[in-house]
Every structure is written in structure tokens, then in C-alpha cells.
Amino acid sequence: MNSHLPYRATTATGETIDVTFDLHAETRNETDVSALLTALLSAIDARVADREGVSNGDVLQALAMATALRVAMIPAPRTVTEPLARDLLDTALSCASFAQRVPAPAVQPAPSHA
């Protein structure tokens, strides 16, 4: 049974991104998936915020490497784990392509008191 995970992410500039991810048929707990996603994004935001010059490409490369390592850590044949990882990434990217982006609210200037 495929289910969906609605998710809202907020960028460093305050823009929100609303997306509904399709979950794999064998997902055990969508709450755990959501919590892990939030923890990963928070850890990345915290690390990037205190480092000047970290590019989006650097972040994507680190995530790709982390995914590859997690695949290698699974005690199952790579002929099973690698296609699964590729399928999960393809599905997530497809879902994200339909995400709704909402710009950050405009900051109103403070009223002047003359």
C-alpha cells in the first residue's frame, strides 16, 4: 500500500516549500521518515549556517555520499539495495518537481516616529 507524506520545508530566506512525497510500499512508519528528514535538514542548515562558502553542490555531494554509505551498510546484496536507493531518489525528485514554493513574507519597514 503506497501512502504519501506531506512535508513543508522552510529555506534560510524564509521561503516555504510544500511537497507531498510518495512513500515506498514497504515504508514502516511515515512519522519516523518525517522525523529523520527533519533531522537531516536541520543538521545541514546548522552546519551550513556557520560556514562561509558551502555551496549547494557541496551539500548535494555530501548527501549523495551519505546515501551511498547507507546503502553499503545494509546487510543485503547490492543488487537489491542499489536499485532501491535509485528508485527512492527518482521518486522523491519526481515528487519535489511538483512542490509549491511560497515566497517569504515581505518585511514591512518599521513606522518612523518623527
C-alpha positions in Angstrom: 0.0 0.0 0.0 1.6 3.3 -1.1 0.9 6.3 1.1 2.0 9.9 1.0 4.0 12.2 3.2 3.0 15.9 3.1 6.0 17.9 4.1 6.8 21.6 4.5 10.4 22.9 4.4 11.5 26.4 5.1 14.6 27.8 3.4 17.1 30.1 5.1 15.5 33.0 3.3 12.1 32.2 4.7 10.6 30.7 1.6 8.4 27.6 2.2 8.3 24.6 0.0 5.3 22.3 0.3 5.6 18.8 -1.2 3.8 15.6 -1.0 6.2 12.6 -1.2 5.1 9.2 -2.4 6.2 6.7 0.2 7.6 3.3 -0.7 5.1 0.4 -0.4 7.2 -1.1 2.4 7.6 2.1 4.5 7.1 1.0 8.1 6.4 4.4 9.8 5.9 7.6 8.0 6.3 9.5 11.3 9.9 8.2 11.5 10.5 9.1 7.9 9.3 12.6 8.5 11.4 12.9 11.7 14.5 11.7 10.0 14.0 14.1 7.1 13.6 17.0 9.5 16.7 16.0 11.5 18.8 15.7 8.3 17.6 19.1 7.0 18.2 20.7 10.4 21.7 19.3 10.7 22.6 20.6 7.2 21.1 24.0 7.9 23.1 24.2 11.2 26.3 23.2 9.5 25.9 25.5 6.5 24.9 28.5 8.6 28.2 28.6 10.4 30.4 28.0 7.4 31.0 30.6 4.7 31.3 29.3 1.2 29.5 26.0 1.5 27.8 25.6 -1.9 24.6 23.8 -2.8 26.8 21.4 -4.8 28.9 20.6 -1.7 25.7 19.8 0.2 24.3 17.6 -2.6 27.6 15.8 -2.9 27.7 15.0 0.8 24.1 13.8 0.7 24.9 11.5 -2.3 27.9 10.1 -0.4 25.9 9.6 2.8 23.2 7.7 0.7 25.9 5.6 -0.9 27.4 4.7 2.5 23.9 3.9 4.0 23.3 1.6 1.0 26.7 -0.1 1.7 25.8 -0.6 5.4 22.7 -2.5 4.7 23.3 -6.3 5.1 21.7 -7.2 1.8 23.0 -7.8 -1.8 23.9 -4.6 -3.6 21.8 -5.9 -6.5 18.9 -5.2 -4.2 19.9 -2.1 -2.3 21.3 0.0 -5.1 18.2 -0.2 -7.3 16.1 0.5 -4.3 18.1 3.7 -3.5 17.9 4.8 -7.1 14.2 4.2 -7.2 13.6 6.1 -3.9 15.7 9.1 -5.1 13.9 9.1 -8.5 10.5 9.1 -6.8 11.5 11.8 -4.3 12.9 14.0 -7.1 9.7 13.5 -9.2 7.5 14.5 -6.2 9.6 17.5 -5.5 9.3 18.7 -9.1 5.6 19.4 -8.2 6.4 21.2 -5.0 4.7 24.5 -4.3 7.1 27.3 -3.4 5.8 30.2 -1.3 8.0 33.3 -1.1 8.9 34.6 2.3 6.6 37.3 3.5 7.9 40.8 2.7 9.3 42.6 5.6 7.4 45.8 6.3 9.5 48.8 7.3 9.0 49.9 10.8 6.9 53.1 11.1 9.0 56.2 11.7 8.2 58.4 14.7 9.1 61.9 13.9 
